[in-house]
């Protein structure tokens, strides 16, 4: 579960994505059946040929590198490490988008080009246009940022560099967003204990994953409520110093209560300072100016939840719990943040 897993009560994501993909998909490659499908209009014209180039690239990727068993792009891996899967998906979709672009520029006929241009001039996407901005960004990330990543590799090392990325896949959205940092800038590994026993009977851990740089940006710059948002430039700058993070989500079915524990670490002290300043602004936008604070700690007490954000050196801790005493007890489990 990624960032959207925390928002499921506010959006019926399954139905939304069914409608969205029904509108958006022009073709697909199924790595289980090894079948490729292109949705055809009245004829197999320029747009269909361009889609064919994209999907045929996926078939070649699978034949050469094995998308599921080789690159581990499967449900189990993605559930445990959505950051890795976002990065690898960006490589895969970026490579296919690069190929279709090369087909359009170098191999399509004049008739093909006219048909593709006309298609995009007349194209409408009412469902996508009405989606929250963070969902739009999430959907286009592997294509837009992935294309930029693959283009960078190609311009600096040709297809040999692109092939090298399959043999040594990117592991973070940070590497996709900043291809010059690939592959040397590896995420900082954050480890947290299971708090189920500490929380007591009825509590269940339902998610353990990573926000990463991209979802940290989405949270700050394109949150569910636009009133919480920072400017795009500030959100990008704040998220850029991401080093690593881990969040845990717990749910109590009978009480219908949730707990969030998130610990992030930033590359440098300066990066941590920038993120802390931006994150506290976001938090005040979201939870209001009725808070108790000290130099490195803010606490909000709302009707049904208590929120604490705290920092120590280049780490930031974020806890949400249904009661203030539980939130305080959870923070106390992190000795650096007492």
N, C-alpha and C positions, 0 to 999 in steps of 0.2 A: 504494500500500500504506500503510495507516495503522498504528496501534500494534499491531494484531493480526498484521500481517505479520511482526513480530518473534517471534511466538509460534506460528507454524505447525507447528513440530516438536513442540509439546506438545499441540496440539489439531488434529483433522481438522475444520477449520472448515467446509469445503464440506458434508460430510455432516451436521454439526451444524446448519447453517443450513437445509438442505433439510428436516430433521425439524422444526425450529422453525417455519419459515414454513408448513409443511403443517398445523401445529397452530394457528398464529396468524392466518393470512390469512382475512379475511371477504370481501374483494373487492379489486379492483385496476383501475387504468387503464393501458392500454398506449399510450404516446405514439407508438409506431411504427405500430401498426395503427389507432390512434384508436378502440380498442374498450374498453368498460367492462364489468367482470364483477363480479357480486355473487353470493356463494355462498349459496344459498337452503336453508333448512331445510324443514320440512313445509309451510310457507306463507310468503308474502312479508309477514312481520309487522314489528313495531316494530324489532327489531335490524337486519333487512334494509333497512328504510327509512332508518334512521340511517346505515348503511354506504353506501347509495345517495347520500345527501346529501354524504358525504365524497368519494366517487369522482367524483360529478358536478362537484364543485368542481375536481378535478384536470383534468377535461375542459375546463372553462371557463378554467382557468389556461393550459392548453396552447393553446387557441384564441386567447387574448388576447396571451400573452407568448412562446409557443413554448418549451417546457421544454428541448428539446435545442439548437436553433440560437440561440434568443434568450437563454436563461438559462445555456446551456452546461453543462447537466447531462447530461454524456455520459461514457463510459468513459475516453476519453483525457484529458479535463480533470481528472476525479476521480483518475486515477492520478498526475497531476503535482501536483495541489493538492487533497488530501483535505479540508483545512481549509475551503476555499471551498465545496466540495460539501456538507460537513456543515452549513454555515451556510445555504446555499440550500435544501437538503432540509428543514431545520428551518422555514424560511419557508413552503415549500410544504405540508408536512404540518401545520404549526401553523395555517395558514390553513384547510385542509380540516377540521381538528379543531375550529376555531372555528365553522365553518359548521355542522357536524353538531351541535355543542352548542347553537347558536342554533335549529336545527331542533327539537331535542328540547325546549328550554325554551319556544319561542314558537309552534311550528307543529304539533307532534305531537298526536295525539288522546290522550284519557285511556287508551284501549286500548293505543295505542303505548307510552305511558309505563309502563304496567303490564308489558307484554311485555319492554321493555328492562330494567327493574328486575329482573324475574324471571330474565332471561337472565344478568345479572351475578351475581345471588345464587347461581345454580347453576353458573356457569362454572368450569371446571377447566383448568389449564395445566401438567400435570406436566413436560413437556419444558422449558418456560421456567423453571419453579420450580427445576429441577435444574441450570440453567446457571450458570457462574461469574458472580459479581456484576458484574464489569466488562462482560461481554457483555450482561447484562440492562440495565445502564445505557446502553450504547451503542445498543441496539436501541430503547429508549424515548426517547432524547434528542430526536429530531426531533419527536415527538408531545408530550411533556411540556414540554420547554423551548421548543419551537417554538410551542406554544399560548400559553405565558406571554409570549413575544416578541410575537406577533400581538395578543394581548389588550392589551398595553401600548400598542402602536401605535394600536389602535382607540380605547382610552380617552382617548388624548391627541390624536387627530386624525381619528378616524372612518375610514371606508373609504378616504378620500383618502390617509391616511397609510399604510394597508396597500398600496394600489395603488402609492404612491411607493416602497415597498420592492422592488417588482418592477422598477421602472424604475432603481433604484439598489440592487442586491441587497446584503445583508450579506455580508461576506467572511471572517468569523472566528467561531469558537464563542464567543469573548469577547464579540462584539456580541450574540449570541443570549442568552448568560447574563446580560449586563448591557445590556438594551435602551436604557437611558438614555445609553449610550456610542455608540449607533448614530446616524448614520454617521460621526461625527467621529473616533472613536478607531480609526485605521487601524493594522494590524500593522506592526511594524518589519521591513523587508526584510533578511534575512540571506542572504549569498551565500558559497558555499564552492566552491573549485576541485574538479575531478575528481582523486581520488587514485589512479586506476588505474595510471598510469605510475609513481608513487612506490612503490606496493605491489609492482609487478613482475609477471612472467609468471604467468598463471593466475588473477589476481584480476579480478573483474567487478563493476561497480556494479549492484546489483539493486534499489536503492530510493533515492529522494531526495525527502523530503517534510517535513511539519511536524506536530509533536505538537499545538500549540495549547493553549489554556487547558484545554479539557475533557479531552483525553487526558493532559495533565500531571497533572490532578486524579485521573484514573483510575489512573495509574501509582502515585501516592503513596497514595491512599486505598483503592483496590480492586484491588490487584495480583493476579497469578495465585496467589501464595501468601499466605494471610492473615497469616502470621507477619511478612511484610515491611511490613504496612500501618501507616499513621499513622491517627490519629483522623480522622473525617470533617471536623470543624471545622478541624483543622490542615491537612489536605490542600486544602480549599477556600481557606483563607487563603493558603497558599503559592502556589497556582496563580493566584490572582486578579491578581497583579501582572505576569502574563505580558505581554511586549511583542512578542516575535517569536522564532522559532527555525527551525532547519533541521537535519535529521539525514540522514546518508548510511549506507547499509548495503552492504558488499562481501562477496562470497562466493568462496571458492576451491573449485571443484568437486572436483578431484583430492584435495586435503587435507581436504575437508569442514570448512573453517574459515570463520569470519565475523569481520568488523570492523564496529564501530559508531563513528561520529563524530557527536556532537551538540553544537551550539552554540546557546545560548539567551541572549536579552537581556531584561532586566526593566525595567519602566517607570521606576522610581526606585531609588536606592541602598537605601532602606529595603525595597522589594519584593525586591531582589536578596538582601539580608541574610536576609529571612524565608524565601525559597526555599532559599537555601544551607543554612540551619540544618535545615530540614525534609528537604531532599534528602540531606544527610549522615546524618541519622537513618535515613531509608529505606535508604540504601546500607549502613549498618552492620547494619541488620536483615537485609538481603539477603545480604551477603557476609561478615559476621562482624566480630569486633572484633580480628582479627589483621591490622592495617594499619600502614602508615607514613604519618605525617601531618605537615604543617606548618600554618601559619595559614590558607593558602588552597589546600591541596592534600591529597588522600588517595589512597593507592595500595594496592590489594589484589593479591596474587599467589596465584592458585589453581592447581590442577593443570593445567588446560587453558586458562586465560585470565588476562590481566592487565587490571585495571580502574583507570583514573585519572580522578578528578574534580578539577577545578581552577577557580578563579574569579579574575577580574580586573575590578575596578570592578563594573559591573552586568551582566557577562557570565559565564556558566557553561559550561565545556567538559567533555564526558563522552566518554571513549574506552574502548572494549573491544577487545582484540586477543588473538590466541592466545599471544603471547610478550611478555615484559616489555620487551625491546629494541625491538620494533615499536611497542608502546604509547608508550614514551618518545619514539621518533623521530616519531611522529605528533603528539604534544603539542608537540614542538619546532618543528613547522611553523607553529604559532600563536605569533608573536613575543611577544604580550602575556602568554602563559602560560608562558614559559620560566623 
